Amino acid sequence: MKVLTQEAWAALVPHAGAMALIDTVVDWNAVSIHAVAERHTPSEHPLRSSAGLHVVHLAEYGAQAAAVHAALLDEGEARSGRLVSLRDVQLTVEYVDLAGGRLDVWAERLLADQRAAQYAFRVEQRERLLASGRIMVMYNV
């Protein structure tokens, strides 16, 4: 297990302040990452509306886990990029259960080169799947 706090990668990804949604990396290897987010309940959450945190926003959690994974694989070399595609997104609820505890975020690298990366992601809460799909990131080269 390779537990890492946000301080270990914060300077390597573009997500900062309240938009840095991933709190801890529980484990990671050359192919995948398992991260945890625990700050999704405050009313000042940047993606939360008065109705709550819509499950569609969990794609951003998946994208951030992928960004952290890529930064860790690149051994600390920060690369900027853009999320250009979401595919096969499955949403199983409308809103995240704010009293349900932490969000477990997994991302698996499917393809990658110097120009782009594709990841599959899934987000669970208490072992219940909330959202899954694939993301494509194009790097600024």
Backbone as CSV, one residue per row, in Angstrom:
resi,resn,N_x,N_y,N_z,CA_x,CA_y,CA_z,C_x,C_y,C_z
1,MET,0.829,-1.189,0.000,0.000,0.000,0.000,0.868,1.245,0.000
2,LYS,0.457,2.216,-0.783,1.217,3.454,-0.928,0.339,4.643,-0.571
3,VAL,-0.034,4.806,0.664,-0.912,5.896,1.078,-0.177,7.229,0.944
4,LEU,-0.835,8.174,0.255,-0.273,9.502,0.057,-1.330,10.550,0.363
5,THR,-0.937,11.580,1.093,-1.856,12.689,1.343,-1.780,13.686,0.192
6,GLN,-2.709,14.606,0.160,-2.800,15.589,-0.916,-1.511,16.392,-1.089
7,GLU,-0.801,16.629,-0.026,0.435,17.406,-0.108,1.466,16.748,-1.023
8,ALA,1.414,15.424,-1.179,2.386,14.700,-2.001,2.231,14.987,-3.488
9,TRP,1.052,15.391,-3.946,0.834,15.624,-5.383,0.201,16.971,-5.696
10,ALA,-0.136,17.756,-4.708,-0.881,19.001,-4.930,-0.224,19.920,-5.955
11,ALA,1.078,20.012,-5.959,1.768,20.904,-6.890,1.856,20.318,-8.293
12,LEU,1.501,19.061,-8.458,1.651,18.380,-9.748,0.392,18.369,-10.594
13,VAL,-0.736,18.770,-10.023,-2.006,18.771,-10.750,-2.585,20.184,-10.734
14,PRO,-3.403,20.501,-11.730,-3.932,21.866,-11.810,-5.062,22.170,-10.827
15,HIS,-5.597,21.174,-10.177,-6.733,21.368,-9.280,-6.235,21.931,-7.955
16,ALA,-6.798,23.067,-7.553,-6.308,23.737,-6.352,-7.475,24.258,-5.521
17,GLY,-7.176,24.575,-4.297,-8.176,25.132,-3.400,-9.348,24.190,-3.218
18,ALA,-10.549,24.744,-3.216,-11.750,23.940,-3.009,-11.993,22.956,-4.150
19,MET,-11.409,23.216,-5.339,-11.589,22.308,-6.473,-10.635,21.112,-6.437
20,ALA,-9.756,21.045,-5.472,-8.932,19.851,-5.271,-9.791,18.868,-4.481
21,LEU,-10.447,17.956,-5.181,-11.483,17.110,-4.586,-10.958,15.822,-3.955
22,ILE,-9.802,15.361,-4.375,-9.221,14.128,-3.844,-8.442,14.455,-2.582
23,ASP,-8.686,13.701,-1.516,-7.990,13.946,-0.250,-6.789,13.039,-0.043
24,THR,-6.951,11.768,-0.349,-5.915,10.780,-0.046,-5.841,9.743,-1.146
25,VAL,-4.629,9.326,-1.478,-4.430,8.169,-2.343,-4.231,6.978,-1.415
26,VAL,-5.119,6.004,-1.519,-5.050,4.816,-0.675,-4.023,3.838,-1.222
27,ASP,-3.990,3.703,-2.560,-3.047,2.793,-3.196,-2.942,3.159,-4.673
28,TRP,-1.817,2.848,-5.278,-1.642,3.071,-6.708,-0.522,2.186,-7.217
29,ASN,-0.584,1.908,-8.523,0.474,1.148,-9.183,0.591,1.672,-10.611
30,ALA,1.261,0.958,-11.473,1.490,1.433,-12.838,0.216,1.533,-13.664
31,VAL,-0.848,0.866,-13.246,-2.073,0.814,-14.037,-3.233,1.567,-13.398
32,SER,-3.311,1.583,-12.087,-4.520,2.109,-11.446,-4.221,2.878,-10.164
33,ILE,-5.276,3.550,-9.700,-5.197,4.323,-8.465,-6.513,4.171,-7.715
34,HIS,-6.427,4.137,-6.401,-7.598,4.152,-5.524,-7.418,5.355,-4.613
35,ALA,-8.339,6.300,-4.718,-8.272,7.531,-3.945,-9.550,7.691,-3.124
36,VAL,-9.494,8.591,-2.161,-10.625,8.850,-1.276,-10.904,10.348,-1.245
37,ALA,-12.176,10.682,-1.244,-12.625,12.066,-1.084,-13.565,12.114,0.109
38,GLU,-13.296,13.033,1.015,-14.101,13.113,2.234,-14.688,14.494,2.483
39,ARG,-14.436,15.444,1.598,-14.901,16.819,1.823,-16.044,17.188,0.894
40,HIS,-16.932,16.265,0.594,-18.029,16.532,-0.342,-19.306,16.990,0.351
41,THR,-19.306,17.080,1.666,-20.531,17.431,2.378,-20.731,18.920,2.690
42,PRO,-19.702,19.728,2.819,-19.965,21.132,3.184,-20.808,21.865,2.146
43,SER,-21.621,22.777,2.640,-22.494,23.532,1.734,-21.699,24.419,0.788
44,GLU,-20.465,24.749,1.110,-19.642,25.588,0.233,-18.843,24.777,-0.795
45,HIS,-19.134,23.498,-0.918,-18.477,22.659,-1.933,-18.689,23.312,-3.298
46,PRO,-17.647,23.443,-4.116,-17.767,24.198,-5.368,-18.699,23.580,-6.417
47,LEU,-19.014,22.298,-6.311,-19.891,21.655,-7.288,-21.290,21.376,-6.740
48,ARG,-21.499,21.716,-5.508,-22.770,21.398,-4.852,-23.776,22.531,-5.016
49,SER,-25.006,22.167,-5.330,-26.090,23.151,-5.412,-26.910,23.075,-4.129
50,SER,-27.969,23.860,-4.064,-28.830,23.811,-2.879,-29.518,22.459,-2.751
51,ALA,-29.652,21.726,-3.841,-30.267,20.389,-3.815,-29.281,19.310,-3.373
52,GLY,-27.990,19.596,-3.428,-26.974,18.619,-3.038,-25.903,18.479,-4.104
53,LEU,-25.106,17.426,-3.996,-24.044,17.142,-4.960,-24.584,16.162,-5.995
54,HIS,-24.844,16.657,-7.200,-25.389,15.803,-8.252,-24.339,14.774,-8.653
55,VAL,-24.785,13.570,-8.899,-23.879,12.467,-9.193,-23.078,12.697,-10.472
56,VAL,-23.560,13.508,-11.403,-22.810,13.769,-12.628,-21.448,14.391,-12.318
57,HIS,-21.346,15.106,-11.214,-20.083,15.736,-10.840,-19.026,14.725,-10.413
58,LEU,-19.421,13.487,-10.200,-18.441,12.468,-9.815,-17.489,12.147,-10.962
59,ALA,-17.849,12.506,-12.185,-16.905,12.369,-13.300,-15.669,13.231,-13.057
60,GLU,-15.853,14.385,-12.434,-14.710,15.238,-12.094,-13.826,14.564,-11.051
61,TYR,-14.424,13.842,-10.128,-13.625,13.088,-9.157,-12.783,12.040,-9.874
62,GLY,-13.390,11.344,-10.836,-12.649,10.360,-11.616,-11.524,11.003,-12.407
63,ALA,-11.800,12.156,-13.009,-10.781,12.867,-13.776,-9.629,13.326,-12.884
64,GLN,-9.943,13.767,-11.680,-8.882,14.191,-10.776,-8.045,13.011,-10.294
65,ALA,-8.676,11.878,-10.054,-7.908,10.683,-9.680,-6.970,10.294,-10.821
66,ALA,-7.454,10.381,-12.057,-6.613,10.091,-13.219,-5.452,11.084,-13.309
67,ALA,-5.704,12.355,-13.046,-4.641,13.364,-13.087,-3.577,13.088,-12.031
68,VAL,-4.017,12.709,-10.843,-3.064,12.375,-9.783,-2.248,11.153,-10.195
69,HIS,-2.913,10.141,-10.735,-2.217,8.927,-11.176,-1.165,9.265,-12.233
70,ALA,-1.549,10.042,-13.231,-0.604,10.412,-14.283,0.590,11.173,-13.711
71,ALA,0.349,12.070,-12.775,1.436,12.836,-12.159,2.372,11.918,-11.373
72,LEU,1.822,10.950,-10.663,2.657,10.013,-9.918,3.478,9.143,-10.867
73,LEU,2.885,8.717,-11.979,3.619,7.911,-12.955,4.705,8.712,-13.658
74,ASP,4.453,9.998,-13.857,5.437,10.856,-14.518,6.526,11.313,-13.555
75,GLU,6.542,10.711,-12.382,7.568,10.964,-11.357,7.730,12.443,-11.051
76,GLY,6.617,13.080,-10.821,6.657,14.457,-10.368,6.691,15.507,-11.451
77,GLU,6.597,15.117,-12.713,6.574,16.102,-13.786,5.137,16.554,-14.010
78,ALA,4.873,17.809,-13.711,3.524,18.344,-13.878,3.246,18.591,-15.356
79,ARG,2.106,18.061,-15.844,1.676,18.295,-17.228,0.244,18.810,-17.195
80,SER,0.016,19.851,-17.960,-1.353,20.351,-18.021,-2.066,19.703,-19.202
81,GLY,-3.375,19.641,-19.107,-4.168,19.038,-20.161,-5.627,19.434,-20.014
82,ARG,-6.436,18.870,-20.889,-7.870,19.158,-20.871,-8.658,17.868,-20.948
83,LEU,-9.710,17.818,-20.171,-10.659,16.721,-20.271,-11.458,16.952,-21.549
84,VAL,-11.327,16.052,-22.517,-11.964,16.281,-23.816,-13.109,15.329,-24.106
85,SER,-13.246,14.277,-23.298,-14.292,13.310,-23.613,-14.717,12.535,-22.378
86,LEU,-16.013,12.331,-22.268,-16.602,11.407,-21.296,-17.394,10.386,-22.104
87,ARG,-17.184,9.114,-21.841,-17.872,8.057,-22.590,-18.417,7.007,-21.629
88,ASP,-19.463,6.343,-22.075,-20.049,5.218,-21.333,-20.325,5.556,-19.868
89,VAL,-20.755,6.773,-19.611,-21.016,7.198,-18.231,-22.306,6.541,-17.739
90,GLN,-22.210,5.935,-16.581,-23.349,5.311,-15.915,-23.534,5.988,-14.560
91,LEU,-24.725,6.477,-14.296,-25.057,7.131,-13.029,-26.162,6.311,-12.378
92,THR,-25.970,5.879,-11.144,-26.944,4.982,-10.515,-27.872,5.684,-9.532
93,VAL,-27.572,6.916,-9.174,-28.421,7.720,-8.293,-28.443,9.134,-8.853
94,GLU,-29.303,9.985,-8.298,-29.319,11.370,-8.771,-28.380,12.252,-7.959
95,TYR,-28.367,12.066,-6.652,-27.525,12.867,-5.771,-26.717,11.970,-4.857
96,VAL,-25.535,12.435,-4.495,-24.679,11.733,-3.544,-25.310,11.828,-2.164
97,ASP,-25.309,10.734,-1.428,-25.804,10.719,-0.053,-24.780,11.434,0.816
98,LEU,-25.091,12.650,1.216,-24.126,13.458,1.968,-23.847,12.903,3.357
99,ALA,-24.725,12.072,3.866,-24.500,11.438,5.166,-23.902,10.044,5.009
100,GLY,-23.618,9.637,3.781,-23.168,8.278,3.494,-21.687,8.030,3.669
101,GLY,-20.925,9.039,4.039,-19.497,8.840,4.262,-18.659,9.099,3.021
102,ARG,-17.438,8.668,3.101,-16.430,8.967,2.089,-16.786,8.414,0.713
103,LEU,-16.157,9.004,-0.293,-16.277,8.525,-1.663,-14.982,7.808,-2.023
104,ASP,-15.098,6.584,-2.511,-13.943,5.832,-2.996,-13.900,5.997,-4.506
105,VAL,-12.766,6.451,-5.001,-12.611,6.771,-6.411,-11.502,5.899,-6.988
106,TRP,-11.833,5.159,-8.032,-10.849,4.332,-8.720,-10.698,4.832,-10.146
107,ALA,-9.472,4.826,-10.633,-9.213,5.135,-12.039,-8.191,4.125,-12.551
108,GLU,-8.439,3.630,-13.762,-7.549,2.656,-14.385,-7.110,3.186,-15.746
109,ARG,-5.814,3.269,-15.936,-5.265,3.761,-17.203,-5.462,2.701,-18.281
110,LEU,-6.163,3.074,-19.341,-6.425,2.151,-20.446,-5.423,2.330,-21.576
111,LEU,-5.151,3.574,-21.935,-4.211,3.934,-22.992,-3.521,5.231,-22.605
112,ALA,-2.272,5.362,-23.017,-1.579,6.623,-22.746,-0.361,6.762,-23.640
113,ASP,-0.111,7.992,-24.052,1.142,8.345,-24.708,1.455,9.788,-24.319
114,GLN,2.373,10.409,-24.998,2.788,11.771,-24.642,1.703,12.808,-24.913
115,ARG,0.744,12.473,-25.786,-0.277,13.446,-26.174,-1.602,13.297,-25.443
116,ALA,-1.915,12.075,-24.987,-3.245,11.842,-24.413,-3.243,10.624,-23.505
117,ALA,-4.299,10.515,-22.715,-4.506,9.342,-21.859,-5.999,9.066,-21.763
118,GLN,-6.339,7.793,-21.684,-7.719,7.388,-21.482,-7.771,6.542,-20.212
119,TYR,-8.742,6.845,-19.371,-8.930,6.145,-18.108,-10.378,5.692,-17.971
120,ALA,-10.555,4.559,-17.323,-11.874,4.148,-16.837,-11.930,4.575,-15.381
121,PHE,-13.087,5.036,-14.937,-13.226,5.436,-13.528,-14.507,4.852,-12.948
122,ARG,-14.513,4.775,-11.639,-15.735,4.451,-10.926,-15.659,5.110,-9.547
123,VAL,-16.821,5.506,-9.052,-16.909,6.139,-7.735,-17.956,5.374,-6.945
124,GLU,-17.561,4.960,-5.740,-18.455,4.210,-4.863,-18.559,4.897,-3.516
125,GLN,-19.652,4.608,-2.844,-19.852,5.063,-1.472,-20.407,3.872,-0.702
126,ARG,-19.685,3.476,0.333,-20.068,2.273,1.105,-20.271,1.065,0.196
127,GLU,-19.347,0.883,-0.744,-19.345,-0.235,-1.691,-20.531,-0.224,-2.660
128,ARG,-21.211,0.894,-2.763,-22.312,1.049,-3.714,-21.825,1.916,-4.875
129,LEU,-21.932,1.391,-6.087,-21.513,2.135,-7.261,-22.442,3.332,-7.477
130,LEU,-21.846,4.521,-7.586,-22.603,5.739,-7.860,-22.432,6.201,-9.302
131,ALA,-21.207,6.108,-9.811,-20.916,6.578,-11.162,-19.721,5.835,-11.727
132,SER,-19.740,5.662,-13.047,-18.600,5.044,-13.733,-18.570,5.548,-15.162
133,GLY,-17.451,5.349,-15.815,-17.322,5.753,-17.203,-15.873,5.783,-17.634
134,ARG,-15.638,6.424,-18.773,-14.291,6.595,-19.299,-14.056,8.072,-19.587
135,ILE,-12.836,8.505,-19.362,-12.439,9.882,-19.656,-11.251,9.880,-20.597
136,MET,-11.167,10.919,-21.416,-10.003,11.120,-22.289,-9.438,12.498,-21.977
137,VAL,-8.137,12.540,-21.762,-7.428,13.789,-21.491,-6.418,13.999,-22.604
138,MET,-6.420,15.194,-23.153,-5.396,15.592,-24.140,-4.437,16.522,-23.413
139,TYR,-3.155,16.188,-23.482,-2.141,16.989,-22.823,-1.728,18.165,-23.696
140,ASN,-1.369,19.268,-23.063,-0.820,20.423,-23.782,0.642,20.115,-24.075
141,VAL,0.967,19.964,-25.329,2.363,19.644,-25.703,2.987,20.745,-26.515
